Amino acid sequence: MGQRCYTLYIISYILREKGDKMIILIASMGNNNEIGKDNENICDLQFHKNKFKEEVDGNIVVMGRNTFNELSDNLDNSKKIVLSKTRKFDKEVGKDVTVVDNVLDLIKKCRQLSEKKNVYIVGGESMFNLFMDYAQEMYITKVDKTIDGADAFFPQICMQEWEEKILNQDKENNTNFSFVEYTKK
């Protein structure tokens, strides 16, 4: 087992060992798994924004620097942790945000924050790739559009590993979308 895989296995164990805490990925993506272009989220649906806030409210929210820079400041009840090797932020880092520069410090901080809160991975691409194999659930808003020039993508979902349940299908701003829950088999 490679060092990265071993480290992530330990991380997943440590996060779950302290209680009923789960690792959950939440994202919106286009038809080709596009999640971003030029450091901006491709989804501007109010439905997704509301579901996102509803899901992560009061929990631990983990993200990379670019996602933090792009994310709106409406996560007041959530504990925010930014994993970044650089401290170059486009906006002020408030007292409610913890910045760590390595995965082990990220895990330590998650464990310190609460025993029962879930850990939501909210982006970007590298964070989703890092935690995909260790998530127990995912909430994905699938947007029926293709984004030309997208430069950030959600990992492929291996359907042999996940149960899929469509929670909502609707249309907003002339865009069809589905809100889908995935549960690890």
C-alpha positions in Angstrom: 0.0 0.0 0.0 1.4 3.4 -1.0 2.1 6.1 1.6 -0.8 8.3 0.4 -3.3 5.4 0.5 -2.1 4.3 4.0 -2.3 7.9 5.3 -5.9 8.3 3.9 -7.0 5.0 5.3 -5.8 6.1 8.8 -7.5 9.5 8.3 -10.8 7.8 7.4 -10.5 5.6 10.5 -9.6 8.4 12.8 -12.5 10.5 11.6 -15.1 7.8 12.1 -13.5 6.3 15.3 -14.6 9.2 17.5 -18.3 8.9 17.0 -21.0 8.8 14.3 -19.1 11.3 12.2 -19.3 10.7 8.5 -17.3 12.1 5.5 -19.8 13.5 3.0 -19.0 15.0 -0.4 -21.3 17.8 -1.7 -21.0 19.3 -5.1 -22.8 20.4 -8.3 -21.6 19.2 -11.7 -22.4 19.4 -15.3 -22.9 16.6 -17.8 -19.2 15.8 -18.0 -18.5 16.1 -14.3 -17.5 19.7 -14.6 -17.5 21.5 -11.3 -15.6 24.7 -12.1 -14.1 27.1 -14.6 -11.5 29.8 -13.7 -11.9 29.1 -10.0 -15.7 29.6 -10.1 -18.4 27.0 -9.4 -20.4 26.2 -12.6 -23.7 26.0 -10.7 -25.6 29.1 -9.9 -28.9 27.4 -9.1 -30.7 28.8 -6.0 -31.9 25.2 -5.3 -28.3 24.0 -5.0 -27.3 26.9 -2.8 -30.2 26.3 -0.4 -29.6 22.5 -0.2 -25.9 23.1 0.3 -26.5 25.4 3.2 -29.2 23.1 4.7 -26.8 20.1 4.5 -23.6 21.7 5.9 -25.2 24.0 8.5 -23.8 23.3 11.9 -21.2 20.7 10.6 -17.6 20.8 9.7 -16.9 22.1 6.2 -13.6 21.3 4.5 -12.4 22.9 1.4 -9.3 24.0 -0.6 -8.1 27.6 -0.9 -9.8 28.3 -4.3 -13.1 27.0 -3.0 -12.8 29.2 0.1 -12.0 32.2 -2.0 -15.1 31.6 -4.2 -17.5 30.4 -1.5 -20.0 32.9 -0.1 -19.9 33.8 3.5 -23.3 32.3 4.5 -21.9 29.4 6.5 -22.0 31.1 9.9 -23.0 28.0 11.9 -20.4 25.7 10.3 -16.8 25.1 11.3 -14.7 25.9 8.3 -11.3 24.3 7.6 -9.2 25.3 4.6 -6.5 22.9 3.4 -3.9 25.0 1.6 -0.1 25.0 1.2 -0.2 28.7 0.5 -1.7 31.5 2.6 -2.7 33.7 -0.4 -6.4 34.4 0.0 -8.6 36.7 -2.0 -10.7 37.6 1.1 -10.1 38.0 4.8 -9.8 34.8 6.8 -12.1 35.2 9.8 -11.8 33.8 13.3 -14.3 31.1 12.3 -11.9 29.6 9.7 -9.0 27.4 10.4 -6.2 27.1 7.8 -4.0 24.0 7.8 -1.3 23.0 5.4 -1.4 19.2 5.6 -3.9 16.4 5.8 -2.9 15.2 9.3 -3.5 18.7 10.8 -6.8 18.8 9.0 -7.8 15.5 10.7 -6.6 16.7 14.1 -8.7 19.8 13.7 -11.8 17.9 12.6 -11.5 15.7 15.7 -11.1 18.7 18.0 -14.2 20.5 16.7 -16.9 17.9 17.6 -17.6 14.3 18.2 -20.9 14.1 16.4 -20.7 16.6 13.5 -20.3 15.3 10.0 -17.4 16.4 7.8 -18.5 17.9 4.5 -16.0 18.1 1.7 -17.1 20.9 -0.5 -14.4 21.3 -3.1 -12.5 21.7 -5.2 -11.3 19.0 -7.5 -8.2 18.0 -5.5 -10.2 17.8 -2.3 -12.8 15.6 -4.0 -10.1 13.4 -5.4 -8.4 13.1 -2.0 -11.5 12.1 -0.1 -13.7 10.3 -2.7 -12.6 6.8 -1.6 -13.3 7.5 2.1 -16.7 9.2 1.9 -19.8 7.4 3.1 -22.3 9.7 1.3 -22.4 12.2 -1.5 -25.0 14.9 -2.4 -24.7 15.9 -6.0 -26.7 18.4 -7.9 -26.5 17.1 -11.5 -27.0 20.1 -13.8 -28.1 19.3 -17.4 -25.5 21.4 -19.2 -22.0 21.2 -20.6 -19.5 23.8 -19.7 -17.0 24.7 -22.4 -13.5 25.3 -21.1 -14.2 23.8 -17.7 -10.9 23.2 -15.8 -12.1 21.4 -12.6 -13.9 18.1 -12.6 -15.6 15.8 -10.0 -14.1 12.3 -9.9 -15.9 9.5 -11.8 -18.5 7.8 -9.6 -18.1 4.0 -9.7 -21.7 2.8 -9.5 -20.6 -0.6 -8.2 -19.6 1.2 -5.0 -22.5 3.5 -4.6 -26.3 3.3 -4.3 -28.0 6.2 -6.1 -31.2 7.8 -5.0 -32.7 10.8 -6.9 -34.2 13.1 -4.3 -35.5 15.8 -6.6 -35.7 16.7 -10.2 -36.7 20.2 -11.3 -36.0 23.1 -13.6 -34.6 26.5 -12.7 -33.5 29.3 -15.0 -34.3 27.1 -18.0 -31.9 24.5 -16.7 -32.9 20.9 -15.8 -31.2 19.4 -12.7 -31.4 16.4 -10.4 -30.4 16.4 -6.7 -29.0 12.9 -6.0 -27.9 11.2 -2.9 -25.2 8.5 -3.1 -24.6 6.1 -0.3 -21.6 3.8 -0.1 -22.6 0.1 -0.5 
